[in-house]
Amino acid sequence: MTKTIALMLPAGLKPYFQEYDPAQLDIMRDSTLVIQRALEFGTWEEVRWLFETYGAKRIRLFLQLHGERSLRPVTFSYWRKLLGVRKWQKSPLPTPKGELWKH
């Protein structure tokens, strides 16, 4: 039995999935997406839910494999340092710091 994100996702995070149909997303299959959005936009309460749902080990793995490419540089640096991630997969397409996130 799969659990859809619509059933489990904290209400405060739902606006960050507006391009998806929450009923079609699976909490385990789509864990990379959920972790990315919660680390980037979540409140402390929503981040607490994230750690209860996936555990620190899975979140560290996300940071190692996807963090540099999926999160803003400041967000990646914060979580990487907080969780003690010292090695991670570098982005194959280097860009000057902050270039992707300039407004």
GUMISE-33930 format. One record per residue: residue in three letters; x, y negated, z negated of N, C-alpha, C, O in turn; residue number from 1. Coordinates in pm, whole numbers. Layout:
N
+------+--------+--------+--------+--------+--------+--------+--------+--------+--------+--------+--------+--------+------+
! pake !   n_c1 !   n_c2 !   n_c3 !  ca_c1 !  ca_c2 !  ca_c3 !   c_c1 !   c_c2 !   c_c3 !   o_c1 !   o_c2 !   o_c3 ! rogu !
+------+--------+--------+--------+--------+--------+--------+--------+--------+--------+--------+--------+--------+------+
!  Ala !      X !      Y !      Z !      X !      Y !      Z !      X !      Y !      Z !      X !      Y !      Z !  NUM !
...
+------+--------+--------+--------+--------+--------+--------+--------+--------+--------+--------+--------+--------+------+
END
This chain:
103
+------+--------+--------+--------+--------+--------+--------+--------+--------+--------+--------+--------+--------+------+
! pake !   n_c1 !   n_c2 !   n_c3 !  ca_c1 !  ca_c2 !  ca_c3 !   c_c1 !   c_c2 !   c_c3 !   o_c1 !   o_c2 !   o_c3 ! rogu !
+------+--------+--------+--------+--------+--------+--------+--------+--------+--------+--------+--------+--------+------+
!  Met !     84 !    119 !      0 !      0 !      0 !      0 !     88 !   -124 !      0 !    175 !   -138 !    -86 !    1 !
!  Thr !     67 !   -213 !     94 !    143 !   -337 !     98 !     65 !   -448 !     30 !    -58 !   -448 !     28 !    2 !
!  Lys !    139 !   -540 !    -24 !     77 !   -656 !    -88 !    100 !   -776 !      1 !    214 !   -808 !     35 !    3 !
!  Thr !     -8 !   -843 !     39 !      8 !   -959 !    124 !     53 !  -1078 !     41 !     24 !  -1088 !    -78 !    4 !
!  Ile !    123 !  -1167 !    106 !    168 !  -1288 !     40 !     48 !  -1370 !     -8 !     56 !  -1435 !   -112 !    5 !
!  Ala !    -60 !  -1368 !     67 !   -178 !  -1445 !     30 !   -226 !  -1409 !   -110 !   -276 !  -1495 !   -183 !    6 !
!  Leu !   -211 !  -1283 !   -150 !   -257 !  -1239 !   -281 !   -159 !  -1275 !   -392 !   -200 !  -1294 !   -507 !    7 !
!  Met !    -30 !  -1284 !   -360 !     71 !  -1299 !   -463 !    135 !  -1437 !   -471 !    180 !  -1478 !   -578 !    8 !
!  Leu !    141 !  -1509 !   -363 !    214 !  -1634 !   -354 !    153 !  -1741 !   -445 !     32 !  -1762 !   -442 !    9 !
!  Pro !    235 !  -1807 !   -526 !    182 !  -1917 !   -608 !    119 !  -2024 !   -519 !    169 !  -2052 !   -410 !   10 !
!  Ala !     12 !  -2083 !   -565 !    -63 !  -2181 !   -486 !     25 !  -2297 !   -440 !      6 !  -2348 !   -329 !   11 !
!  Gly !    120 !  -2338 !   -522 !    206 !  -2450 !   -486 !    299 !  -2424 !   -369 !    346 !  -2518 !   -306 !   12 !
!  Leu !    326 !  -2297 !   -339 !    413 !  -2264 !   -226 !    336 !  -2247 !    -95 !    396 !  -2252 !     13 !   13 !
!  Lys !    206 !  -2227 !   -102 !    128 !  -2199 !     19 !    141 !  -2307 !    127 !    142 !  -2271 !    245 !   14 !
!  Pro !    151 !  -2435 !     95 !    168 !  -2535 !    202 !    296 !  -2516 !    283 !    305 !  -2566 !    396 !   15 !
!  Tyr !    394 !  -2448 !    230 !    520 !  -2428 !    301 !    518 !  -2308 !    395 !    620 !  -2271 !    453 !   16 !
!  Phe !    400 !  -2247 !    409 !    380 !  -2135 !    501 !    269 !  -2168 !    600 !    203 !  -2077 !    651 !   17 !
!  Gln !    248 !  -2296 !    628 !    134 !  -2335 !    709 !    138 !  -2284 !    853 !     34 !  -2276 !    918 !   18 !
!  Glu !    257 !  -2250 !    905 !    264 !  -2198 !   1042 !    238 !  -2048 !   1048 !    243 !  -1988 !   1156 !   19 !
!  Tyr !    211 !  -1987 !    933 !    185 !  -1843 !    926 !     45 !  -1817 !    873 !    -13 !  -1900 !    803 !   20 !
!  Asp !     -7 !  -1701 !    908 !   -132 !  -1654 !    848 !    -93 !  -1572 !    725 !    -43 !  -1461 !    740 !   21 !
!  Pro !   -113 !  -1626 !    605 !    -69 !  -1555 !    484 !   -124 !  -1413 !    472 !    -60 !  -1328 !    412 !   22 !
!  Ala !   -241 !  -1388 !    527 !   -298 !  -1253 !    521 !   -218 !  -1153 !    603 !   -227 !  -1032 !    579 !   23 !
!  Gln !   -139 !  -1201 !    699 !    -60 !  -1113 !    785 !     83 !  -1093 !    734 !    156 !  -1007 !    784 !   24 !
!  Leu !    123 !  -1172 !    634 !    258 !  -1161 !    580 !    260 !  -1059 !    466 !    168 !  -1052 !    385 !   25 !
!  Asp !    367 !   -983 !    461 !    385 !   -882 !    357 !    494 !   -928 !    261 !    600 !   -972 !    304 !   26 !
!  Ile !    468 !   -918 !    132 !    558 !   -969 !     29 !    696 !   -903 !     35 !    795 !   -968 !      0 !   27 !
!  Met !    706 !   -779 !     78 !    836 !   -712 !     87 !    897 !   -727 !    227 !   1015 !   -761 !    240 !   28 !
!  Arg !    820 !   -702 !    329 !    872 !   -711 !    466 !    920 !   -853 !    498 !   1020 !   -870 !    567 !   29 !
!  Asp !    851 !   -952 !    448 !    883 !  -1091 !    477 !    956 !  -1160 !    362 !    945 !  -1281 !    343 !   30 !
!  Ser !   1030 !  -1080 !    286 !   1097 !  -1134 !    167 !   1197 !  -1244 !    200 !   1211 !  -1339 !    123 !   31 !
!  Thr !   1267 !  -1234 !    311 !   1365 !  -1336 !    348 !   1297 !  -1472 !    364 !   1348 !  -1573 !    317 !   32 !
!  Leu !   1185 !  -1474 !    431 !   1109 !  -1597 !    450 !   1061 !  -1653 !    316 !   1074 !  -1772 !    289 !   33 !
!  Val !   1005 !  -1567 !    233 !    952 !  -1611 !    104 !   1064 !  -1666 !     15 !   1049 !  -1772 !    -47 !   34 !
!  Ile !   1176 !  -1596 !     10 !   1288 !  -1641 !    -73 !   1340 !  -1776 !    -22 !   1366 !  -1866 !   -102 !   35 !
!  Gln !   1354 !  -1789 !    108 !   1403 !  -1915 !    165 !   1313 !  -2031 !    128 !   1361 !  -2135 !     82 !   36 !
!  Arg !   1183 !  -2016 !    147 !   1090 !  -2126 !    121 !   1085 !  -2159 !    -28 !   1078 !  -2277 !    -65 !   37 !
!  Ala !   1087 !  -2058 !   -113 !   1080 !  -2084 !   -258 !   1207 !  -2150 !   -309 !   1199 !  -2242 !   -391 !   38 !
!  Leu !   1324 !  -2107 !   -264 !   1448 !  -2170 !   -308 !   1458 !  -2314 !   -258 !   1509 !  -2401 !   -328 !   39 !
!  Glu !   1409 !  -2337 !   -140 !   1418 !  -2471 !    -80 !   1314 !  -2568 !   -137 !   1346 !  -2685 !   -159 !   40 !
!  Phe !   1192 !  -2522 !   -161 !   1083 !  -2613 !   -195 !   1015 !  -2587 !   -328 !    935 !  -2670 !   -373 !   41 !
!  Gly !   1045 !  -2476 !   -393 !    970 !  -2437 !   -513 !   1000 !  -2518 !   -638 !   1109 !  -2572 !   -655 !   42 !
!  Thr !    901 !  -2525 !   -723 !    917 !  -2583 !   -856 !    983 !  -2478 !   -945 !   1001 !  -2363 !   -903 !   43 !
!  Trp !   1020 !  -2515 !  -1066 !   1081 !  -2417 !  -1156 !    986 !  -2301 !  -1184 !   1030 !  -2187 !  -1194 !   44 !
!  Glu !    858 !  -2329 !  -1197 !    760 !  -2222 !  -1221 !    755 !  -2126 !  -1101 !    747 !  -2005 !  -1119 !   45 !
!  Glu !    759 !  -2181 !   -980 !    755 !  -2098 !   -860 !    885 !  -2020 !   -843 !    884 !  -1906 !   -795 !   46 !
!  Val !    996 !  -2080 !   -881 !   1125 !  -2009 !   -876 !   1126 !  -1896 !   -979 !   1180 !  -1789 !   -952 !   47 !
!  Arg !   1067 !  -1919 !  -1094 !   1055 !  -1813 !  -1194 !    975 !  -1697 !  -1137 !   1013 !  -1581 !  -1154 !   48 !
!  Trp !    864 !  -1725 !  -1068 !    786 !  -1621 !  -1000 !    873 !  -1547 !   -899 !    867 !  -1425 !   -890 !   49 !
!  Leu !    955 !  -1621 !   -823 !   1042 !  -1562 !   -724 !   1137 !  -1460 !   -787 !   1152 !  -1349 !   -736 !   50 !
!  Phe !   1199 !  -1497 !   -899 !   1292 !  -1407 !   -966 !   1220 !  -1287 !  -1027 !   1275 !  -1176 !  -1030 !   51 !
!  Glu !   1099 !  -1307 !  -1076 !   1021 !  -1195 !  -1129 !    979 !  -1100 !  -1018 !    971 !   -979 !  -1038 !   52 !
!  Thr !    952 !  -1154 !   -900 !    905 !  -1074 !   -787 !   1018 !   -996 !   -721 !   1002 !   -878 !   -690 !   53 !
!  Tyr !   1131 !  -1063 !   -699 !   1240 !  -1001 !   -622 !   1363 !   -964 !   -703 !   1438 !   -875 !   -664 !   54 !
!  Gly !   1385 !  -1029 !   -814 !   1503 !  -1003 !   -896 !   1625 !  -1081 !   -847 !   1634 !  -1115 !   -729 !   55 !
!  Ala !   1716 !  -1108 !   -937 !   1835 !  -1187 !   -905 !   1923 !  -1118 !   -801 !   1984 !  -1185 !   -718 !   56 !
!  Lys !   1931 !   -985 !   -804 !   2016 !   -913 !   -710 !   1971 !   -935 !   -566 !   2053 !   -960 !   -478 !   57 !
!  Arg !   1841 !   -927 !   -542 !   1786 !   -948 !   -406 !   1805 !  -1093 !   -362 !   1832 !  -1118 !   -245 !   58 !
!  Ile !   1791 !  -1186 !   -453 !   1807 !  -1328 !   -418 !   1954 !  -1358 !   -388 !   1983 !  -1435 !   -297 !   59 !
!  Arg !   2046 !  -1298 !   -463 !   2189 !  -1313 !   -433 !   2220 !  -1256 !   -294 !   2297 !  -1316 !   -218 !   60 !
!  Leu !   2162 !  -1142 !   -261 !   2182 !  -1081 !   -130 !   2132 !  -1176 !    -20 !   2199 !  -1192 !     83 !   61 !
!  Phe !   2017 !  -1238 !    -40 !   1968 !  -1337 !     56 !   2070 !  -1448 !     75 !   2100 !  -1487 !    188 !   62 !
!  Leu !   2125 !  -1501 !    -35 !   2223 !  -1608 !    -26 !   2348 !  -1563 !     50 !   2403 !  -1639 !    130 !   63 !
!  Gln !   2392 !  -1440 !     26 !   2511 !  -1389 !     94 !   2488 !  -1372 !    244 !   2576 !  -1404 !    324 !   64 !
!  Leu !   2372 !  -1322 !    282 !   2345 !  -1290 !    422 !   2283 !  -1405 !    502 !   2311 !  -1419 !    621 !   65 !
!  His !   2200 !  -1487 !    438 !   2121 !  -1585 !    513 !   2132 !  -1728 !    459 !   2091 !  -1823 !    527 !   66 !
!  Gly !   2185 !  -1744 !    340 !   2179 !  -1873 !    273 !   2237 !  -1990 !    349 !   2173 !  -2095 !    357 !   67 !
!  Glu !   2356 !  -1974 !    405 !   2421 !  -2086 !    473 !   2342 !  -2131 !    597 !   2340 !  -2249 !    629 !   68 !
!  Arg !   2277 !  -2037 !    665 !   2201 !  -2070 !    786 !   2057 !  -2110 !    756 !   1995 !  -2182 !    835 !   69 !
!  Ser !   2002 !  -2064 !    644 !   1859 !  -2082 !    618 !   1825 !  -2198 !    524 !   1712 !  -2245 !    522 !   70 !
!  Leu !   1922 !  -2242 !    447 !   1896 !  -2347 !    348 !   1974 !  -2473 !    384 !   2076 !  -2468 !    452 !   71 !
!  Arg !   1924 !  -2587 !    336 !   2000 !  -2711 !    351 !   2132 !  -2694 !    277 !   2137 !  -2622 !    177 !   72 !
!  Pro !   2237 !  -2759 !    321 !   2367 !  -2743 !    255 !   2363 !  -2769 !    104 !   2424 !  -2694 !     28 !   73 !
!  Val !   2293 !  -2871 !     61 !   2288 !  -2901 !    -83 !   2213 !  -2791 !   -159 !   2251 !  -2757 !   -271 !   74 !
!  Thr !   2108 !  -2737 !   -100 !   2030 !  -2630 !   -164 !   2113 !  -2503 !   -171 !   2116 !  -2437 !   -275 !   75 !
!  Phe !   2180 !  -2469 !    -62 !   2264 !  -2349 !    -60 !   2375 !  -2361 !   -164 !   2400 !  -2266 !   -239 !   76 !
!  Ser !   2440 !  -2474 !   -170 !   2549 !  -2494 !   -265 !   2499 !  -2481 !   -409 !   2565 !  -2419 !   -493 !   77 !
!  Tyr !   2384 !  -2539 !   -439 !   2326 !  -2533 !   -573 !   2301 !  -2389 !   -617 !   2348 !  -2346 !   -722 !   78 !
!  Trp !   2226 !  -2315 !   -535 !   2189 !  -2178 !   -571 !   2309 !  -2085 !   -571 !   2319 !  -1995 !   -655 !   79 !
!  Arg !   2400 !  -2105 !   -477 !   2521 !  -2024 !   -470 !   2603 !  -2039 !   -598 !   2650 !  -1940 !   -655 !   80 !
!  Lys !   2620 !  -2161 !   -643 !   2697 !  -2185 !   -765 !   2621 !  -2136 !   -888 !   2681 !  -2077 !   -978 !   81 !
!  Leu !   2492 !  -2159 !   -893 !   2412 !  -2117 !  -1008 !   2412 !  -1965 !  -1024 !   2415 !  -1916 !  -1137 !   82 !
!  Leu !   2408 !  -1891 !   -913 !   2400 !  -1745 !   -918 !   2536 !  -1678 !   -901 !   2545 !  -1555 !   -897 !   83 !
!  Gly !   2642 !  -1756 !   -891 !   2776 !  -1700 !   -885 !   2808 !  -1626 !   -756 !   2883 !  -1528 !   -758 !   84 !
!  Val !   2753 !  -1670 !   -645 !   2780 !  -1609 !   -515 !   2909 !  -1669 !   -461 !   2914 !  -1788 !   -430 !   85 !
!  Arg !   3012 !  -1587 !   -450 !   3143 !  -1638 !   -405 !   3175 !  -1604 !   -261 !   3259 !  -1670 !   -199 !   86 !
!  Lys !   3110 !  -1502 !   -207 !   3133 !  -1463 !    -68 !   2999 !  -1460 !      3 !   2900 !  -1411 !    -51 !   87 !
!  Trp !   2996 !  -1513 !    125 !   2873 !  -1513 !    202 !   2907 !  -1512 !    350 !   3019 !  -1544 !    391 !   88 !
!  Gln !   2808 !  -1474 !    429 !   2824 !  -1467 !    573 !   2821 !  -1609 !    629 !   2722 !  -1681 !    612 !   89 !
!  Lys !   2928 !  -1647 !    694 !   2939 !  -1782 !    751 !   2852 !  -1793 !    875 !   2831 !  -1696 !    948 !   90 !
!  Ser !   2803 !  -1911 !    898 !   2724 !  -1937 !   1017 !   2812 !  -1928 !   1141 !   2922 !  -1985 !   1142 !   91 !
!  Pro !   2767 !  -1859 !   1246 !   2848 !  -1848 !   1367 !   2853 !  -1978 !   1448 !   2938 !  -1993 !   1536 !   92 !
!  Leu !   2764 !  -2069 !   1417 !   2757 !  -2196 !   1489 !   2783 !  -2312 !   1393 !   2688 !  -2371 !   1341 !   93 !
!  Pro !   2908 !  -2344 !   1368 !   2938 !  -2450 !   1273 !   2887 !  -2586 !   1321 !   2898 !  -2620 !   1439 !   94 !
!  Thr !   2833 !  -2661 !   1229 !   2790 !  -2798 !   1256 !   2849 !  -2887 !   1149 !   2874 !  -2842 !   1038 !   95 !
!  Pro !   2871 !  -3014 !   1183 !   2919 !  -3106 !   1079 !   2823 !  -3108 !    962 !   2702 !  -3095 !    981 !   96 !
!  Lys !   2876 !  -3124 !    843 !   2793 !  -3122 !    722 !   2674 !  -3216 !    734 !   2688 !  -3333 !    769 !   97 !
!  Gly !   2558 !  -3162 !    704 !   2436 !  -3243 !    699 !   2375 !  -3276 !    834 !   2268 !  -3337 !    837 !   98 !
!  Glu !   2437 !  -3240 !    945 !   2386 !  -3278 !   1075 !   2245 !  -3225 !   1102 !   2163 !  -3295 !   1160 !   99 !
!  Leu !   2219 !  -3103 !   1060 !   2086 !  -3044 !   1082 !   1977 !  -3115 !   1004 !   1860 !  -3110 !   1044 !  100 !
!  Trp !   2011 !  -3179 !    896 !   1910 !  -3229 !    804 !   1901 !  -3381 !    802 !   1833 !  -3436 !    715 !  101 !
!  Lys !   1965 !  -3450 !    894 !   1954 !  -3597 !    899 !   1814 !  -3634 !    943 !   1753 !  -3567 !   1027 !  102 !
!  His !   1764 !  -3740 !    887 !   1630 !  -3789 !    923 !   1642 !  -3919 !    998 !   1541 !  -3977 !   1038 !  103 !
+------+--------+--------+--------+--------+--------+--------+--------+--------+--------+--------+--------+--------+------+
END
